Amino acid sequence: MLYTRSSQLFAEASEVLPGGVNSPVRAFKSVGGTPIFAKEAKGAYLYDEDGNRLIDYINSWGPMLLGHAYEPVVTAVIEKAKKGTSFGMPTELETEIAKLALSMVPGIEKIRFVNSGTEACMSAVRLARGFTNRDKIIKFAGCYHGHSDSFLIQAGSGAITFGAPNSPGVTQGTAKDTLLARYNDLDNVRSLFEANKNEIAAIIIEPVAGNMGCVPPQEGFLKGLRALCDEHGALLIFDEVMTGFRLSKGGAQELFGINADIVTFGKVIGGGLPVGAFAARNEIMNYLAPLGPVYQAGTLSGNPLAMAAGLAMLQDINTNEGLFERLEQKTAYLEKGIRKQLEKAGVVFTINRVGSMISVHFDERPVVDFDTAKNGDNESFKKFFHGLLQEGIYIAPSAYETWFITDALTYEDLDFTIAAVGKVAATL
Ligand SMILES: *Cc1c(COP(=O)(O)O)cnc(C)c1O
């Protein structure tokens, strides 16, 4: 496949956009080469500016659970746009999507909509600090919660891909309030609580980590965090920006049967438009302005187009018979096929998977935290990435990213992908 027009467009973009992109994860910095420019997309396929068709395993980094240009979502946005694109006033639509989200996700009574996952996580932490009257938070190495200052400490995928785990520009003052723990290491968290008695406002965690590849929580880990938070009067924040409405209707909370105190959303909840949200029980949410003292606002929050897309998406997910079983089966099928091909080629690897989140690591040791995620062989990954791209398969251009499976994929697509993996594996 040729990518000449994409390369030209990238050169042009690089003149006016830093690195030619508006989000660093889109650049091909860690794999080499130049990014592919998208022209349009439908279902499981992307069509690029060179006229290539690519089977898409990124799906806008998660949102397109039901495929690109999903008819109900597209129609809802078009119809809404005709009636005005923003009012700066409340609309009935916001109540409608709120009611639906609250009915799908366990343990939450009120929700606030924002414009991105970053905003949701940033606001959730502020709310937790206001509610507990404490300053410190615990985050896990390799977890990503958006690009807000407090979180850019060993922040996983995007940040680590570019070799800047701790971003310049984040002050010492901010960084000192973020305590870093090892994923899947309960003793580590326990000792942080012991060393910072009555100072920790919250733990924020991806209940299934998806920004250091896919790293599932080990048996008892999330439950242990819940108990530690209860024991020490801290709040447990589940960052479900990736897992929300993807792992089940109720996200990771429902999947693992563990309730967090605050839950954040993004990606799927907007159906491909910029939406984030955070939610909790009334006691906590009532701390938020205008009811309570913790300030948070947004000119375009609850934007009618974004809410229309999100509502159409959630309505579909809520009534889509067998959706999560299909996603599980398709992804399990893909996993099995990739395993077989890599084994056949004698490639050293580990595959992690939870539901429709899956990642391939080029290392035989189990990947359970950030340190083990970093063990993967990036040279193999680069070849793997470019090999698949030549076959018309688009996975994330970083070894630290999860593949996001969409229900729009057919078994023919999966078979094609598995065969391509076989071809590429033979060259590794
Ligand atoms: C993508 C992501 C975010 C940030 O969301 P944006 O919409 O990119 O700001 C936060 N947390 C997790 C777990 C994510 O995957």
The ligand as an SDF file (V2000), in Angstrom:
LIG
                    3D

 15 15  0  0  0  0  0  0  0  0999 V2000
   -8.2740    8.7750   26.9900 C   0  0  0  0  0  0  0  0  0  0  0  0
   -8.2160    8.7010   28.4410 C   0  0  0  0  0  0  0  0  0  0  0  0
   -8.3080    9.8470   29.2440 C   0  0  0  0  0  0  0  0  0  0  0  0
   -8.2940   11.2380   28.6660 C   0  0  0  0  0  0  0  0  0  0  0  0
   -9.4000   11.5030   27.8860 O   0  0  0  0  0  0  0  0  0  0  0  0
   -9.3190   12.7080   26.8050 P   0  0  0  0  0  0  0  0  0  0  0  0
  -10.7040   12.7610   26.2520 O   0  0  0  0  0  0  0  0  0  0  0  0
   -8.2750   12.3010   25.8260 O   0  0  0  0  0  0  0  0  0  0  0  0
   -8.9470   13.9280   27.5490 O   0  0  0  0  0  0  0  0  0  0  0  0
   -8.3800    9.6860   30.6020 C   0  0  0  0  0  0  0  0  0  0  0  0
   -8.3590    8.4760   31.1650 N   0  0  0  0  0  0  0  0  0  0  0  0
   -8.2570    7.3510   30.4330 C   0  0  0  0  0  0  0  0  0  0  0  0
   -8.2750    6.0310   31.1110 C   0  0  0  0  0  0  0  0  0  0  0  0
   -8.1680    7.4280   29.0440 C   0  0  0  0  0  0  0  0  0  0  0  0
   -8.0220    6.3140   28.3420 O   0  0  0  0  0  0  0  0  0  0  0  0
  1  2  1  0
  2  3  1  0
  2 14  2  0
  3  4  1  0
  3 10  2  0
  4  5  1  0
  5  6  1  0
  6  7  2  0
  6  8  1  0
  6  9  1  0
 10 11  1  0
 11 12  2  0
 12 13  1  0
 12 14  1  0
 14 15  1  0
M  END
$$$$
